Amino acid sequence: MRMRHDIPALLLGGAAAALISTAAFAQQVSFPPQVTWTAYDTGTSGFNQAVAYGKALKDKYGTDVRVLPGANDISRMVPLKTRRAQFSAMGIGAYFAVEGMDVFAAKDWGPQRIRMLVASSAANSISAAVAGDIGVKEYKDLKGKRVGWVVGSAALNTNMEALLAFGGLTWNDVQKVEFSGYGAMWKGMVANQVDAAIASTISGVTKELEASPRGIVWPPTPHNDEAGWNRLRKVAPYYQRHMATEGTGISKEKPYEGPNYPYPIMITYEATDPTLVYSTIRTMDELYPVYKDGAPGSDGWELKRQDFRWVIPYHDQAVRYFKEKGVWKDEHQKHNDALVKRQDVLAAAWAEFQKTNPADDAYKTAWPKARAAALRKVGMDPVFE
């Protein structure tokens, strides 16, 4: 009889324990009244996607997501570095920040210990749009044309350099037209000040060009052109072959054979409050059905679309959540650990380089050499020289 009475008691105890456990688990989602992100300029796909998630978070938890638009990589990273923002919806400039190269090869920067939470891998492409009124069909046709360059944006400029390389061109083969920011460059496209500019195919600014008298063209990067892809990836190893089905002038019926990489890339610093990081990655997953249709490309944040073996390490709290969801494997941990070790090597190399009290110009000349030597010493590929 005692055993019969004990059974309900044990079940009740188990149920109570489960309720306590569930309550404790729910309490792990905690936000301050406001969280600040940075993103590309107002109207870009990254900005719009951040706003879409922010609305879902506001409706569910009452937390405001303030999105600060930034014209280039530095302007998006400064608020993170100074702790005025907690997260950024970055482009591939995040990779340059990790590596301490291009605009981050500077006295106040160097390799940054940033971490990913999640990245959007949607059906769009990040490529070069060309005005439809200049007769360009392939990248090699851009020779002598006006090509946009954004001051302080390693991502945009390297992407364009890679696509020019696909066509067998360099910056010396085109007319470089400098702009202060991404938005200014795209206003220049519509105003006939420049002929080609980098964009996501789903960015709102590309629709303005399409609707203008100039029109829009997306030159392809045929996936069977091995020579072209070798030239492209020598400049930008993070690019992958991709068949885009979403974007301005692009659809499932009219796909675009081009390049792509995840964008936006949701990043933060290693030292960001772990509760905030965990709460953010968890709600980005749990609220996905709510915001996925809120802006073009938002469906790319879906957990099953994540590449756990990419070029930037994931934050520990993101890894924690991925483990809870059962999607994080030993091979992912091994890859992540290797990326963190790479950051350790870069940080040590930067510290040693700083001890030499380098002149301002040495950051562009001597630092890349010191960086490459430190990576090679431990058997790692410098990628950039």
TORFI-597360 format. One record per residue (C-alpha): residue in three letters; chain; x, y, z. Coordinates in Angstrom, 3 decimals, always signed. Last residue first. Example, Ala and Ser with C-alpha at 12.3 -4.5 7.8 and 13.67 -1.06 7.14 Angstrom:
2
(r 'ser'; 'A'; (+13.670; -1.060; +7.140))
(r 'ala'; 'A'; (+12.300; -4.500; +7.800))
// end
This chain:
385
(r 'glu'; 'A'; (+49.230; +39.631; -46.660))
(r 'phe'; 'A'; (+45.656; +38.418; -46.205))
(r 'val'; 'A'; (+44.671; +34.740; -45.883))
(r 'pro'; 'A'; (+47.265; +34.371; -43.074))
(r 'asp'; 'A'; (+46.806; +30.571; -43.129))
(r 'met'; 'A'; (+47.608; +29.043; -39.736))
(r 'gly'; 'A'; (+50.532; +26.726; -39.000))
(r 'val'; 'A'; (+51.557; +28.209; -35.662))
(r 'lys'; 'A'; (+54.451; +30.247; -37.085))
(r 'arg'; 'A'; (+52.358; +31.025; -40.162))
(r 'leu'; 'A'; (+49.933; +33.016; -38.033))
(r 'ala'; 'A'; (+52.658; +35.064; -36.339))
(r 'ala'; 'A'; (+54.416; +35.755; -39.660))
(r 'ala'; 'A'; (+51.194; +36.916; -41.317))
(r 'arg'; 'A'; (+50.465; +39.347; -38.468))
(r 'ala'; 'A'; (+53.969; +40.779; -38.464))
(r 'lys'; 'A'; (+53.777; +41.290; -42.238))
(r 'pro'; 'A'; (+50.305; +42.853; -42.078))
(r 'trp'; 'A'; (+51.527; +45.102; -39.226))
(r 'ala'; 'A'; (+54.586; +46.470; -41.082))
(r 'thr'; 'A'; (+52.789; +48.153; -43.990))
(r 'lys'; 'A'; (+49.345; +49.507; -43.124))
(r 'tyr'; 'A'; (+49.961; +49.850; -39.397))
(r 'ala'; 'A'; (+53.457; +51.122; -40.144))
(r 'asp'; 'A'; (+52.006; +54.348; -41.611))
(r 'asp'; 'A'; (+51.087; +55.623; -38.157))
(r 'ala'; 'A'; (+54.549; +55.023; -36.710))
(r 'pro'; 'A'; (+55.003; +51.912; -34.624))
(r 'asn'; 'A'; (+55.740; +51.977; -30.895))
(r 'thr'; 'A'; (+57.468; +48.569; -31.089))
(r 'lys'; 'A'; (+55.342; +47.390; -28.139))
(r 'gln'; 'A'; (+52.261; +47.698; -30.352))
(r 'phe'; 'A'; (+53.550; +44.881; -32.551))
(r 'glu'; 'A'; (+53.886; +42.565; -29.573))
(r 'ala'; 'A'; (+50.305; +43.270; -28.484))
(r 'trp'; 'A'; (+49.056; +42.782; -32.042))
(r 'ala'; 'A'; (+50.795; +39.417; -32.342))
(r 'ala'; 'A'; (+49.298; +38.292; -29.032))
(r 'ala'; 'A'; (+45.805; +39.346; -30.131))
(r 'leu'; 'A'; (+46.231; +37.602; -33.499))
(r 'val'; 'A'; (+47.327; +34.362; -31.855))
(r 'asp'; 'A'; (+44.419; +34.477; -29.390))
(r 'gln'; 'A'; (+41.983; +35.233; -32.216))
(r 'arg'; 'A'; (+43.304; +32.177; -34.076))
(r 'lys'; 'A'; (+42.733; +30.135; -30.925))
(r 'val'; 'A'; (+39.114; +31.305; -30.941))
(r 'leu'; 'A'; (+38.806; +30.147; -34.552))
(r 'ala'; 'A'; (+40.295; +26.751; -33.669))
(r 'asp'; 'A'; (+37.881; +26.394; -30.746))
(r 'asn'; 'A'; (+34.980; +27.083; -33.094))
(r 'his'; 'A'; (+36.116; +24.365; -35.512))
(r 'lys'; 'A'; (+36.442; +21.826; -32.707))
(r 'gln'; 'A'; (+33.076; +22.853; -31.268))
(r 'his'; 'A'; (+31.425; +22.447; -34.663))
(r 'glu'; 'A'; (+32.954; +18.989; -35.105))
(r 'asp'; 'A'; (+31.642; +18.016; -31.673))
(r 'lys'; 'A'; (+28.108; +18.884; -32.727))
(r 'trp'; 'A'; (+25.747; +21.786; -32.025))
(r 'val'; 'A'; (+22.179; +21.208; -33.260))
(r 'gly'; 'A'; (+20.611; +19.722; -30.109))
(r 'lys'; 'A'; (+18.497; +22.772; -29.254))
(r 'glu'; 'A'; (+20.128; +23.036; -25.832))
(r 'lys'; 'A'; (+23.517; +22.722; -27.537))
(r 'phe'; 'A'; (+22.640; +25.592; -29.878))
(r 'tyr'; 'A'; (+21.670; +27.663; -26.840))
(r 'arg'; 'A'; (+25.000; +27.092; -25.102))
(r 'val'; 'A'; (+26.857; +27.758; -28.348))
(r 'ala'; 'A'; (+25.096; +31.118; -28.576))
(r 'gln'; 'A'; (+26.116; +31.776; -24.987))
(r 'asp'; 'A'; (+29.743; +30.944; -25.760))
(r 'his'; 'A'; (+29.737; +33.409; -28.670))
(r 'tyr'; 'A'; (+30.294; +31.877; -32.090))
(r 'pro'; 'A'; (+33.633; +32.095; -33.875))
(r 'ile'; 'A'; (+33.959; +33.940; -37.206))
(r 'val'; 'A'; (+35.024; +32.225; -40.460))
(r 'trp'; 'A'; (+32.292; +29.581; -41.015))
(r 'arg'; 'A'; (+31.793; +26.112; -39.581))
(r 'phe'; 'A'; (+28.483; +26.427; -37.746))
(r 'asp'; 'A'; (+26.699; +27.485; -40.937))
(r 'gln'; 'A'; (+23.194; +28.466; -39.845))
(r 'arg'; 'A'; (+20.206; +27.743; -42.068))
(r 'lys'; 'A'; (+18.513; +25.407; -39.567))
(r 'leu'; 'A'; (+18.316; +28.228; -37.035))
(r 'glu'; 'A'; (+16.288; +30.522; -39.267))
(r 'trp'; 'A'; (+17.903; +33.957; -39.604))
(r 'gly'; 'A'; (+17.573; +33.771; -43.419))
(r 'asp'; 'A'; (+13.803; +34.296; -43.167))
(r 'ser'; 'A'; (+14.569; +37.934; -42.439))
(r 'gly'; 'A'; (+15.773; +38.364; -46.028))
(r 'pro'; 'A'; (+13.077; +40.846; -47.042))
(r 'ala'; 'A'; (+11.523; +42.431; -43.939))
(r 'gly'; 'A'; (+8.787; +41.465; -41.476))
(r 'asp'; 'A'; (+8.167; +38.031; -42.983))
(r 'lys'; 'A'; (+10.510; +36.236; -40.580))
(r 'tyr'; 'A'; (+9.436; +38.484; -37.675))
(r 'val'; 'A'; (+6.776; +36.389; -35.899))
(r 'pro'; 'A'; (+7.836; +32.882; -36.932))
(r 'tyr'; 'A'; (+11.413; +33.749; -35.797))
(r 'leu'; 'A'; (+10.330; +34.760; -32.290))
(r 'glu'; 'A'; (+11.781; +31.595; -30.731))
(r 'asp'; 'A'; (+15.048; +31.745; -32.669))
(r 'met'; 'A'; (+15.831; +35.433; -32.300))
(r 'thr'; 'A'; (+14.460; +35.094; -28.772))
(r 'arg'; 'A'; (+17.096; +32.503; -27.870))
(r 'ile'; 'A'; (+19.941; +34.411; -29.480))
(r 'thr'; 'A'; (+18.969; +37.594; -27.641))
(r 'ser'; 'A'; (+18.347; +36.049; -24.242))
(r 'tyr'; 'A'; (+21.687; +34.242; -24.382))
(r 'val'; 'A'; (+23.562; +37.425; -25.308))
(r 'leu'; 'A'; (+21.769; +39.466; -22.649))
(r 'thr'; 'A'; (+22.464; +36.864; -19.982))
(r 'pro'; 'A'; (+26.114; +36.651; -21.065))
(r 'asp'; 'A'; (+26.753; +40.408; -20.692))
(r 'thr'; 'A'; (+29.121; +41.285; -23.567))
(r 'ala'; 'A'; (+32.764; +40.245; -22.983))
(r 'glu'; 'A'; (+33.294; +38.379; -26.276))
(r 'tyr'; 'A'; (+32.085; +41.389; -28.225))
(r 'thr'; 'A'; (+28.911; +41.261; -30.277))
(r 'ile'; 'A'; (+27.948; +40.092; -33.723))
(r 'met'; 'A'; (+24.891; +39.378; -35.883))
(r 'ile'; 'A'; (+26.117; +38.862; -39.442))
(r 'pro'; 'A'; (+23.655; +40.416; -41.880))
(r 'tyr'; 'A'; (+24.419; +38.892; -44.254))
(r 'pro'; 'A'; (+25.768; +35.380; -44.849))
(r 'tyr'; 'A'; (+27.931; +35.001; -47.951))
(r 'asn'; 'A'; (+27.022; +35.147; -51.628))
(r 'pro'; 'A'; (+28.168; +34.841; -55.213))
(r 'gly'; 'A'; (+26.119; +34.747; -58.416))
(r 'glu'; 'A'; (+23.866; +32.772; -60.693))
(r 'tyr'; 'A'; (+20.672; +34.847; -60.498))
(r 'pro'; 'A'; (+17.283; +33.144; -60.704))
(r 'lys'; 'A'; (+14.444; +34.222; -63.049))
(r 'glu'; 'A'; (+11.505; +31.920; -62.268))
(r 'lys'; 'A'; (+12.517; +31.687; -58.615))
(r 'ser'; 'A'; (+12.910; +35.452; -58.696))
(r 'ile'; 'A'; (+15.390; +38.236; -59.467))
(r 'gly'; 'A'; (+14.702; +41.727; -60.865))
(r 'thr'; 'A'; (+15.346; +43.227; -57.442))
(r 'gly'; 'A'; (+15.948; +40.306; -55.143))
(r 'glu'; 'A'; (+15.107; +36.744; -54.273))
(r 'thr'; 'A'; (+15.993; +33.526; -56.114))
(r 'ala'; 'A'; (+19.772; +33.627; -55.746))
(r 'met'; 'A'; (+21.853; +30.672; -56.915))
(r 'his'; 'A'; (+25.007; +30.731; -54.782))
(r 'arg'; 'A'; (+28.697; +29.984; -55.127))
(r 'gln'; 'A'; (+30.518; +30.982; -51.943))
(r 'tyr'; 'A'; (+32.416; +34.104; -50.855))
(r 'tyr'; 'A'; (+34.479; +34.051; -47.643))
(r 'pro'; 'A'; (+37.764; +33.705; -49.530))
(r 'ala'; 'A'; (+37.509; +37.291; -50.870))
(r 'val'; 'A'; (+40.556; +38.348; -52.946))
(r 'lys'; 'A'; (+41.839; +34.873; -53.837))
(r 'arg'; 'A'; (+38.197; +33.819; -53.901))
(r 'leu'; 'A'; (+37.418; +36.019; -56.907))
(r 'arg'; 'A'; (+40.471; +34.978; -58.919))
(r 'asn'; 'A'; (+39.745; +31.295; -58.300))
(r 'trp'; 'A'; (+36.094; +31.904; -59.150))
(r 'gly'; 'A'; (+37.017; +33.424; -62.508))
(r 'ala'; 'A'; (+39.359; +30.581; -63.354))
(r 'glu'; 'A'; (+36.763; +27.993; -62.329))
(r 'asp'; 'A'; (+34.002; +29.445; -64.505))
(r 'asn'; 'A'; (+31.474; +26.655; -63.858))
(r 'his'; 'A'; (+29.637; +28.698; -61.239))
(r 'pro'; 'A'; (+28.926; +31.536; -63.654))
(r 'thr'; 'A'; (+29.520; +34.865; -61.834))
(r 'pro'; 'A'; (+26.552; +36.786; -63.243))
(r 'pro'; 'A'; (+26.285; +40.535; -63.980))
(r 'trp'; 'A'; (+23.307; +41.948; -62.018))
(r 'val'; 'A'; (+21.664; +44.667; -64.147))
(r 'ile'; 'A'; (+19.545; +47.647; -63.072))
(r 'gly'; 'A'; (+17.518; +50.409; -64.719))
(r 'arg'; 'A'; (+18.886; +53.847; -65.656))
(r 'pro'; 'A'; (+15.559; +55.656; -66.033))
(r 'ser'; 'A'; (+14.906; +54.969; -62.341))
(r 'ala'; 'A'; (+12.655; +52.178; -61.055))
(r 'glu'; 'A'; (+15.487; +49.633; -61.035))
(r 'leu'; 'A'; (+17.754; +52.107; -59.278))
(r 'glu'; 'A'; (+15.170; +52.747; -56.577))
(r 'lys'; 'A'; (+14.624; +49.006; -56.247))
(r 'thr'; 'A'; (+18.329; +48.573; -55.549))
(r 'val'; 'A'; (+18.075; +50.964; -52.589))
(r 'gly'; 'A'; (+15.630; +48.621; -50.856))
(r 'ser'; 'A'; (+18.279; +45.932; -50.439))
(r 'ile'; 'A'; (+17.078; +42.512; -51.620))
(r 'thr'; 'A'; (+19.916; +41.952; -54.111))
(r 'ser'; 'A'; (+22.393; +42.821; -51.377))
(r 'ala'; 'A'; (+24.554; +45.642; -52.593))
(r 'ile'; 'A'; (+27.887; +46.595; -54.136))
(r 'ala'; 'A'; (+27.979; +49.464; -56.618))
(r 'ala'; 'A'; (+28.391; +50.004; -60.365))
(r 'asp'; 'A'; (+27.883; +52.958; -62.736))
(r 'val'; 'A'; (+28.628; +56.097; -60.718))
(r 'gln'; 'A'; (+27.423; +59.714; -60.750))
(r 'asn'; 'A'; (+24.249; +58.901; -62.711))
(r 'ala'; 'A'; (+21.916; +60.318; -60.011))
(r 'val'; 'A'; (+20.426; +56.864; -59.311))
(r 'met'; 'A'; (+23.883; +55.378; -58.748))
(r 'gly'; 'A'; (+25.025; +58.419; -56.759))
(r 'lys'; 'A'; (+22.123; +57.972; -54.369))
(r 'trp'; 'A'; (+23.500; +54.469; -53.982))
(r 'met'; 'A'; (+26.947; +55.727; -53.102))
(r 'ala'; 'A'; (+25.540; +58.199; -50.570))
(r 'gly'; 'A'; (+23.664; +55.387; -48.835))
(r 'tyr'; 'A'; (+26.797; +53.263; -48.573))
(r 'gly'; 'A'; (+28.904; +56.052; -47.116))
(r 'ser'; 'A'; (+31.355; +58.888; -47.713))
(r 'phe'; 'A'; (+31.658; +58.175; -51.442))
(r 'glu'; 'A'; (+34.661; +57.696; -53.720))
(r 'val'; 'A'; (+34.430; +57.077; -57.480))
(r 'lys'; 'A'; (+37.129; +54.734; -58.783))
(r 'gln'; 'A'; (+37.303; +54.820; -62.583))
(r 'val'; 'A'; (+38.093; +51.275; -63.696))
(r 'asp'; 'A'; (+41.084; +49.210; -64.813))
(r 'asn'; 'A'; (+43.361; +50.264; -61.934))
(r 'trp'; 'A'; (+40.758; +48.948; -59.480))
(r 'thr'; 'A'; (+41.489; +45.500; -60.871))
(r 'leu'; 'A'; (+40.000; +43.483; -63.739))
(r 'gly'; 'A'; (+39.956; +39.836; -64.878))
(r 'gly'; 'A'; (+36.155; +39.646; -64.725))
(r 'phe'; 'A'; (+36.217; +37.633; -61.512))
(r 'ala'; 'A'; (+38.803; +40.127; -60.288))
(r 'leu'; 'A'; (+36.233; +42.912; -60.650))
(r 'leu'; 'A'; (+33.973; +40.811; -58.450))
(r 'ala'; 'A'; (+36.700; +40.428; -55.841))
(r 'glu'; 'A'; (+37.524; +44.158; -55.871))
(r 'met'; 'A'; (+33.831; +44.919; -55.408))
(r 'asn'; 'A'; (+33.662; +42.650; -52.381))
(r 'thr'; 'A'; (+36.880; +44.170; -51.070))
(r 'asn'; 'A'; (+35.408; +47.663; -51.324))
(r 'leu'; 'A'; (+32.114; +46.810; -49.648))
(r 'ala'; 'A'; (+33.688; +44.904; -46.786))
(r 'ala'; 'A'; (+36.624; +47.204; -46.098))
(r 'ser'; 'A'; (+34.320; +50.175; -45.653))
(r 'gly'; 'A'; (+36.208; +53.265; -44.462))
(r 'val'; 'A'; (+35.586; +55.356; -47.589))
(r 'val'; 'A'; (+33.037; +53.696; -49.853))
(r 'trp'; 'A'; (+34.254; +53.007; -53.425))
(r 'gly'; 'A'; (+31.760; +52.987; -56.331))
(r 'val'; 'A'; (+32.794; +52.032; -59.872))
(r 'arg'; 'A'; (+32.762; +54.346; -62.893))
(r 'lys'; 'A'; (+33.445; +52.407; -66.119))
(r 'gly'; 'A'; (+36.793; +52.012; -67.898))
(r 'lys'; 'A'; (+36.631; +48.206; -67.790))
(r 'leu'; 'A'; (+33.209; +47.256; -66.420))
(r 'asp'; 'A'; (+32.642; +44.911; -69.382))
(r 'lys'; 'A'; (+34.837; +42.277; -67.700))
(r 'tyr'; 'A'; (+32.112; +41.941; -65.101))
(r 'glu'; 'A'; (+29.629; +40.718; -67.696))
(r 'lys'; 'A'; (+26.502; +42.309; -69.220))
(r 'val'; 'A'; (+27.430; +45.998; -69.217))
(r 'gly'; 'A'; (+25.657; +48.153; -71.819))
(r 'ile'; 'A'; (+25.752; +51.454; -69.940))
(r 'asp'; 'A'; (+22.025; +52.036; -69.345))
(r 'gly'; 'A'; (+21.290; +49.128; -66.996))
(r 'ala'; 'A'; (+23.243; +50.545; -64.100))
(r 'val'; 'A'; (+25.295; +47.793; -62.518))
(r 'ala'; 'A'; (+24.630; +45.962; -59.275))
(r 'ala'; 'A'; (+27.582; +44.224; -57.698))
(r 'ser'; 'A'; (+26.938; +41.195; -55.501))
(r 'ile'; 'A'; (+25.524; +40.061; -52.223))
(r 'ser'; 'A'; (+22.940; +37.447; -53.194))
(r 'asn'; 'A'; (+19.425; +36.704; -51.946))
(r 'ala'; 'A'; (+17.818; +33.405; -50.963))
(r 'ala'; 'A'; (+18.639; +33.850; -47.286))
(r 'ser'; 'A'; (+21.571; +33.010; -45.073))
(r 'ser'; 'A'; (+21.221; +35.426; -42.170))
(r 'ala'; 'A'; (+23.814; +35.121; -39.448))
(r 'val'; 'A'; (+23.637; +34.117; -35.785))
(r 'leu'; 'A'; (+25.312; +34.967; -32.509))
(r 'met'; 'A'; (+28.774; +35.698; -33.783))
(r 'arg'; 'A'; (+31.738; +36.733; -31.650))
(r 'ile'; 'A'; (+34.100; +39.676; -31.552))
(r 'arg'; 'A'; (+37.603; +39.760; -30.171))
(r 'gln'; 'A'; (+38.857; +42.535; -32.447))
(r 'pro'; 'A'; (+42.196; +42.400; -34.255))
(r 'gly'; 'A'; (+43.738; +45.900; -34.599))
(r 'trp'; 'A'; (+41.782; +49.015; -33.719))
(r 'asp'; 'A'; (+42.998; +52.357; -32.369))
(r 'lys'; 'A'; (+46.363; +52.243; -34.131))
(r 'ala'; 'A'; (+45.000; +51.048; -37.477))
(r 'ala'; 'A'; (+44.845; +47.811; -39.436))
(r 'phe'; 'A'; (+41.091; +47.822; -38.826))
(r 'val'; 'A'; (+40.492; +49.777; -42.070))
(r 'asp'; 'A'; (+42.149; +46.913; -44.001))
(r 'met'; 'A'; (+43.015; +44.118; -41.568))
(r 'gly'; 'A'; (+42.679; +43.251; -37.898))
(r 'glu'; 'A'; (+41.552; +39.689; -38.672))
(r 'val'; 'A'; (+38.474; +39.853; -36.436))
(r 'ala'; 'A'; (+37.646; +43.338; -37.747))
(r 'phe'; 'A'; (+38.100; +42.156; -41.339))
(r 'tyr'; 'A'; (+35.610; +39.359; -40.658))
(r 'ala'; 'A'; (+33.099; +41.799; -39.172))
(r 'gly'; 'A'; (+33.483; +43.887; -42.329))
(r 'ile'; 'A'; (+31.670; +40.964; -43.950))
(r 'gly'; 'A'; (+28.449; +42.782; -43.174))
(r 'met'; 'A'; (+27.366; +43.735; -39.703))
(r 'ala'; 'A'; (+24.070; +43.565; -37.835))
(r 'ser'; 'A'; (+25.658; +44.902; -34.669))
(r 'phe'; 'A'; (+25.111; +44.178; -31.011))
(r 'gln'; 'A'; (+25.545; +45.751; -27.570))
(r 'ala'; 'A'; (+25.683; +49.435; -28.470))
(r 'arg'; 'A'; (+27.116; +52.363; -26.515))
(r 'arg'; 'A'; (+29.775; +49.956; -25.265))
(r 'thr'; 'A'; (+32.657; +52.035; -26.727))
(r 'lys'; 'A'; (+33.713; +49.147; -28.976))
(r 'leu'; 'A'; (+30.147; +48.420; -30.003))
(r 'pro'; 'A'; (+29.384; +52.090; -30.758))
(r 'val'; 'A'; (+32.635; +52.286; -32.802))
(r 'met'; 'A'; (+31.889; +49.153; -34.862))
(r 'arg'; 'A'; (+29.095; +50.512; -37.060))
(r 'ser'; 'A'; (+30.935; +53.760; -37.819))
(r 'ile'; 'A'; (+34.092; +51.795; -38.584))
(r 'asp'; 'A'; (+32.352; +49.448; -41.014))
(r 'asn'; 'A'; (+30.691; +52.221; -43.034))
(r 'ala'; 'A'; (+27.651; +54.514; -43.207))
(r 'gly'; 'A'; (+26.229; +53.459; -39.863))
(r 'pro'; 'A'; (+22.560; +53.375; -38.881))
(r 'leu'; 'A'; (+21.838; +53.060; -35.135))
(r 'val'; 'A'; (+19.024; +50.611; -34.374))
(r 'arg'; 'A'; (+17.281; +51.008; -31.012))
(r 'val'; 'A'; (+15.614; +47.783; -29.934))
(r 'asp'; 'A'; (+12.931; +48.592; -27.341))
(r 'thr'; 'A'; (+12.046; +45.921; -24.802))
(r 'gly'; 'A'; (+8.395; +45.259; -23.968))
(r 'tyr'; 'A'; (+8.920; +41.477; -23.908))
(r 'lys'; 'A'; (+6.612; +40.077; -26.600))
(r 'asp'; 'A'; (+5.571; +43.148; -28.625))
(r 'lys'; 'A'; (+8.942; +44.839; -28.222))
(r 'leu'; 'A'; (+10.802; +41.674; -29.222))
(r 'ala'; 'A'; (+8.692; +41.278; -32.375))
(r 'lys'; 'A'; (+9.220; +44.954; -33.250))
(r 'gly'; 'A'; (+12.956; +44.634; -32.724))
(r 'tyr'; 'A'; (+13.152; +41.555; -34.967))
(r 'ala'; 'A'; (+11.612; +43.568; -37.826))
(r 'val'; 'A'; (+13.811; +46.599; -37.053))
(r 'ala'; 'A'; (+16.964; +44.466; -37.272))
(r 'gln'; 'A'; (+15.709; +43.068; -40.583))
(r 'asn'; 'A'; (+15.144; +46.574; -41.958))
(r 'phe'; 'A'; (+18.633; +47.727; -40.989))
(r 'gly'; 'A'; (+20.258; +44.692; -42.594))
(r 'ser'; 'A'; (+18.150; +45.008; -45.762))
(r 'thr'; 'A'; (+19.098; +48.654; -46.209))
(r 'gly'; 'A'; (+16.464; +51.335; -45.754))
(r 'thr'; 'A'; (+18.288; +53.266; -43.036))
(r 'asp'; 'A'; (+22.058; +52.825; -43.378))
(r 'tyr'; 'A'; (+23.914; +49.679; -42.351))
(r 'ala'; 'A'; (+23.430; +48.326; -38.842))
(r 'thr'; 'A'; (+24.100; +49.118; -35.190))
(r 'trp'; 'A'; (+22.164; +47.625; -32.313))
(r 'thr'; 'A'; (+21.053; +49.088; -28.995))
(r 'val'; 'A'; (+18.976; +47.315; -26.362))
(r 'gln'; 'A'; (+16.378; +49.160; -24.284))
(r 'pro'; 'A'; (+14.301; +48.372; -21.194))
(r 'pro'; 'A'; (+16.891; +45.781; -20.082))
(r 'phe'; 'A'; (+16.318; +42.187; -21.164))
(r 'ser'; 'A'; (+15.995; +38.816; -19.443))
(r 'val'; 'A'; (+15.369; +35.377; -20.878))
(r 'gln'; 'A'; (+16.896; +33.016; -18.308))
(r 'gln'; 'A'; (+13.706; +33.339; -16.288))
(r 'ala'; 'A'; (+12.023; +30.880; -18.623))
(r 'phe'; 'A'; (+14.515; +28.149; -17.689))
(r 'ala'; 'A'; (+13.911; +28.731; -13.984))
(r 'ala'; 'A'; (+10.174; +28.470; -14.539))
(r 'thr'; 'A'; (+10.597; +25.286; -16.553))
(r 'ser'; 'A'; (+12.810; +23.752; -13.859))
(r 'ile'; 'A'; (+10.345; +24.708; -11.146))
(r 'leu'; 'A'; (+7.514; +23.208; -13.165))
(r 'ala'; 'A'; (+9.530; +20.047; -13.799))
(r 'ala'; 'A'; (+10.336; +19.746; -10.123))
(r 'ala'; 'A'; (+6.672; +20.081; -9.292))
(r 'ala'; 'A'; (+5.824; +17.406; -11.834))
(r 'gly'; 'A'; (+8.490; +15.110; -10.426))
(r 'gly'; 'A'; (+7.269; +15.667; -6.895))
(r 'leu'; 'A'; (+3.698; +15.001; -7.959))
(r 'leu'; 'A'; (+4.792; +11.821; -9.697))
(r 'leu'; 'A'; (+6.689; +10.749; -6.586))
(r 'ala'; 'A'; (+3.695; +11.482; -4.412))
(r 'pro'; 'A'; (+1.373; +9.709; -6.846))
(r 'ile'; 'A'; (+3.618; +6.620; -6.653))
(r 'asp'; 'A'; (+4.174; +6.798; -2.904))
(r 'his'; 'A'; (+0.554; +5.998; -2.064))
(r 'arg'; 'A'; (+0.736; +2.767; -4.133))
(r 'met'; 'A'; (+4.160; +1.913; -2.634))
(r 'arg'; 'A'; (+2.817; +2.376; +0.852))
(r 'met'; 'A'; (+0.000; +0.000; +0.000))
// end
